[in-house]
Amino acid sequence: MRRKQYVLEKLSEHARTRRSFNTIPKTQRLAGVALFTALAIILNRSPVQFPAPYASFLIYEVWEIPIVLALLIFGLPAGITVGILNALILLAVFPGSLPSGPLYNLAAVVFSLVGVSLGHKLAFKAGRSLKAIAILATGLAIVTRVMGMTLINGIFLSFPPPVGFYLPHAVVYAMLPAIAFFNGTVVLYSVPLAYSVVRGISSKHGGLRLAYAVPTRRAQYYSRQHTGTGSNLK
């Protein structure tokens, strides 16, 4: 009986997850994209940033959090759209020391979003808690981002401006471990913080539809009964 209740609950949650993005009004999605794009730009120009102690040319910032939020609330297309709009605005107004720098940022963000999307769906379908979902999503985002950006940086940083810094290949290869560590640690705080915000939103506004649903306490109860393990929504 418990197994039947658990299966029915999971089927119901999966159906709600598949419908959630389509049931969010288009005007609401557009407003959300505009809001999170503006927030990403504001945070891009905010003083909330500091250089990595192991490589001063790498800067830790928080502007990626709104892009991950756009993914979790409105879906992967919305998250990528916010990332693209953020990159285009930065290209036009604040390109930084390398004119193509915002494009590198965009590539890093897209790799992260793909990892989050994949990890969330895998863990959710397995009936895991929100904590477990966030852990797997963060882990896969680190893998996809580090692998993707190591490849891109290894190929393009040796190109002359505006594509790269015209660095010798030996220098580029020596820099790759530090850049890889940087990319991994950016994901390590950006994605969990975004999940914390989503958890707060879903707990205060239970009727709010999210593109990436979070598990209900009832579903987790049946999951614990079914698997024989204990796990709370944390």
C-alpha atoms as one frame of an Amber mdcrd trajectory, in Angstrom:
protein
   0.000   0.000   0.000   2.770   2.392   0.896   4.575   1.508  -2.308   1.434
   2.261  -4.320   0.987   5.618  -2.561   4.635   6.485  -3.179   4.420   5.624
  -6.891   1.200   7.636  -7.313   2.718  10.607  -5.523   5.851  10.537  -7.689
   3.824  10.219 -10.905   1.749  13.196  -9.848   4.849  15.279  -9.060   6.503
  14.371 -12.375   3.341  15.391 -14.235   3.274  18.715 -12.422   6.948  19.246
 -13.257   6.382  18.636 -16.987   3.393  20.992 -17.028   4.862  23.696 -14.817
   6.833  25.606 -17.441   3.964  25.598 -19.937   1.473  26.778 -17.306   3.557
  29.832 -16.383   1.986  32.718 -18.338   4.143  34.063 -21.132   3.979  37.597
 -19.728   5.207  36.298 -16.376   8.122  34.480 -18.018   9.077  37.587 -19.994
   8.864  39.743 -16.879  10.984  37.221 -15.011  13.622  37.192 -17.756  13.745
  41.008 -17.727  13.957  41.123 -13.931  16.743  38.575 -13.616  18.676  40.135
 -16.520  18.551  43.530 -14.803  19.592  41.958 -11.506  22.516  40.141 -13.156
  23.721  43.397 -14.747  23.417  45.287 -11.449  25.365  42.613  -9.592  27.942
  42.580 -12.397  28.693  46.227 -11.657  28.353  45.975  -7.880  31.297  46.099
  -5.454  30.431  42.573  -4.262  33.484  40.968  -5.836  37.027  40.022  -4.872
  40.037  38.578  -6.671  40.922  34.945  -6.203  43.886  34.733  -3.783  45.634
  32.190  -6.013  45.162  34.159  -9.280  44.344  37.866  -9.026  43.077  38.049
 -12.631  40.137  35.791 -11.667  37.320  37.619  -9.867  34.693  36.031  -7.645
  31.289  37.660  -8.153  27.625  36.880  -7.482  25.940  37.904 -10.738  25.432
  34.298 -11.845  22.959  33.603  -9.030  20.034  35.419 -10.766  20.708  33.398
 -13.925  20.490  30.113 -12.002  17.302  31.403 -10.367  15.828  32.112 -13.795
  16.571  28.501 -14.727  14.969  27.030 -11.608  11.881  29.242 -11.695  11.192
  29.635 -15.414  13.156  26.833 -17.081  16.361  26.233 -19.025  15.392  28.425
 -22.043  14.739  31.345 -19.688  18.043  30.840 -17.872  19.995  30.744 -21.121
  18.090  33.802 -22.391  19.055  35.766 -19.278  22.671  34.677 -19.778  22.636
  35.791 -23.423  21.045  39.165 -22.647  23.535  39.723 -19.844  26.443  38.947
 -22.215  25.094  41.205 -24.976  24.641  44.154 -22.613  28.118  43.670 -21.188
  29.587  43.422 -24.706  27.985  46.743 -25.585  28.657  48.637 -22.349  31.131
  46.869 -20.022  33.218  44.387 -22.038  36.172  44.447 -19.608  39.860  44.008
 -20.427  39.086  41.482 -23.184  36.387  42.526 -25.681  35.180  38.947 -25.994
  35.240  38.379 -22.230  31.418  38.365 -21.853  31.281  35.528 -24.394  33.608
  33.438 -22.224  31.308  34.224 -19.285  28.289  33.190 -21.335  29.882  29.869
 -22.257  30.683  29.203 -18.583  27.120  30.038 -17.563  25.570  27.796 -20.223
  27.761  24.861 -19.181  26.675  25.442 -15.582  22.974  25.654 -16.446  23.101
  22.425 -18.442  24.706  20.648 -15.488  22.162  22.046 -13.026  19.279  21.081
 -15.296  20.533  17.531 -15.764  21.393  17.008 -12.100  18.072  18.382 -10.870
  16.011  16.180 -13.179  17.974  13.025 -12.355  17.756  13.529  -8.594  14.119
  14.619  -8.664  13.049  11.588 -10.665  14.878   9.419  -8.129  12.709  10.925
  -5.387  15.569  12.655  -3.563  15.296  15.502  -1.068  15.900  19.088  -2.069
  19.304  18.926  -0.381  20.277  15.884  -2.445  18.934  17.511  -5.603  21.006
  20.637  -4.974  24.124  18.571  -4.283  23.812  16.548  -7.487  22.911  19.615
  -9.552  25.921  21.477  -8.166  28.240  18.527  -8.750  27.181  18.029 -12.374
  27.359  21.785 -13.001  30.960  21.761 -11.748  31.812  18.864 -14.063  30.173
  20.342 -17.174  31.573  23.815 -16.563  35.113  22.777 -15.740  35.342  20.379
 -18.680  33.731  22.769 -21.154  35.682  25.849 -20.130  38.996  23.992 -19.920
  38.501  23.033 -23.557  37.475  26.546 -24.619  40.237  28.295 -22.663  42.845
  25.835 -23.904  41.896  26.582 -27.503  41.111  30.300 -27.558  43.222  32.072
 -24.922  46.278  31.816 -27.160  44.457  33.655 -29.976  45.231  37.355 -30.496
  42.712  39.983 -29.274  39.771  40.372 -29.373  39.373  36.580 -29.143  42.138
  35.785 -26.657  45.160  37.269 -24.902  47.741  36.025 -27.440  49.466  33.976
 -24.757  51.999  31.238 -25.516  50.481  27.779 -25.363  52.777  26.833 -22.488
  51.467  29.769 -20.423  47.852  28.902 -21.229  48.314  25.281 -20.207  49.973
  26.381 -16.956  46.965  28.613 -16.188  44.286  25.988 -16.874  44.353  24.281
 -13.426  43.814  27.594 -11.616  41.025  28.591 -14.021  39.406  25.177 -13.620
  39.497  25.517  -9.817  37.999  28.989 -10.126  35.154  27.761 -12.331  34.387
  24.935  -9.941  34.307  27.161  -6.867  32.064  29.727  -8.570  29.491  26.972
  -9.099  30.068  25.750  -5.548  28.490  28.893  -4.067  26.270  30.185  -6.889
  24.088  27.099  -7.343  23.475  26.289  -3.627  22.601  29.936  -2.949  20.092
  29.873  -5.808  18.537  26.696  -4.395  18.302  28.344  -0.978  16.340  31.212
  -2.496  14.055  28.783  -4.355  13.470  26.839  -1.142  12.431  30.075   0.582
  10.122  31.015  -2.274   8.469  27.600  -2.430   7.956  27.435   1.344   6.325
  30.883   1.520   4.375  30.632  -1.734   3.345  26.991  -2.008   1.053  27.719
  -4.959   3.825  29.235  -7.055   4.654  27.092 -10.074   8.349  26.487 -10.675
   9.831  25.096 -13.876  12.059  22.880 -11.735   9.792  21.563  -8.998  11.067
  20.906  -5.508  10.012  17.738  -3.678   7.141  18.054  -1.229   7.428  16.794
   2.327   4.685  14.291   1.623   6.617  12.815  -1.304   9.746  12.628   0.827
   7.780  10.841   3.569   6.670   8.148   1.141  10.197   8.002  -0.274  11.602
   7.294   3.199   8.948   4.672   3.841   9.688   3.059   0.483  13.459   3.084
   0.706  13.814   2.710   4.463  16.015   5.781   4.767  15.497   9.037   6.609
  15.914  12.344   4.870  14.556  15.795   5.670  14.039  18.819   3.466  17.131
  20.845   4.219
